[in-house]
């Protein structure tokens, strides 16, 4: 296992800067997910950790020792790519053994490592097959097995599930999480899928245009997004966002005159300041009075219903509720904006007035 530290990491392609002086600590034994939209720099950052991309500035350290000057093979890390990159003319067993044989390890040690990896991944019955005889999930297990046999200090995953169908992705997420618990190894995982990030990580790093927006546990980022970008990115359906004006240290006014009191909160902004109010769809409570929402479409999911509509402020608004709703297009609902779950962002998109006692509101017994 190993802790990985990035200090003032920069990456430029000629005159184009893509990574802008990042500082990040990936704790020993953690499952850290780098997440963000396409082009945010997450795969580039992972490749710099692996040594597959040169860094323009800064340094990479593993277990306190600087390693950015070392070849990828000397860094003690193993990478699993989006493409399985298996040798098609070799059997599964030969694919697993190949790298170890190149390093001239003793045959007995190679046999032991291959057998252990096959047992961990439950692929013993596949060892004699060729890659063309494997399913997508089986191929991904073999690719992971090829990393396991190296006994690396850290595993690096670059969107390894993106080529799989939806059902298999769900199963592989569980398997990767279970693998992390069994091995206890440091794992760094890149994805653009926020569901993968939320369900697998113990630390999420949200990237945006080569900058880190926020680092924390999945629950922390969901309950206390530090910026509008994080608030929009994490959560499905995405957070509802309404323009508002500060009229007191703890009170907002929406377009149309609806006032939202936030008892015990101090926004730290002067009256008249323009802000954005955020409320997640699952925290929108339908009641007898409140903000008017006109339903425009419904999504019945069986276990729940998502209502999409337009608020009386003229902005889009979604409501997520348990069970099957009888609401239909054209219906008008009233939504109570529970102050416990209201997020406020200033004109620069930075969260303001947040409290630290979110656990009591978000955690269920």
Secondary structure, DSSP 4 states (H G I P E B T S, - for coil): ---EEEEEEEEEETTEEEEEEEEEEE-TT-EEEEE-STTSSHHHHHHHHHTSS--SEEEEEETTEE-TTS-GGGTTEEEE-SS----TTSBHHHHHHHHHHHTT--HHHHHHHHHHHHHHHT-GGGTT-BGGGS-HHHHHHHHHHHHHTTT-SEEEEESTTTTS-HHHHHHHHHHHHHHHHHH--EEEEEES-HHHHHHH-SEEEEEETTEEEEEE-HHHHHHS-SBHHHHHHSSSSPPEEEEEEEEETTEEEETTS-EEE-TT------TT-EEEEEE-GGGEEEESSSEEEEEEEEEE-SSEEEEEEEETTSSEEEEEEES-----TT-EEEEEE-GGG-EEE-TTSBB-S--S-THHHH---
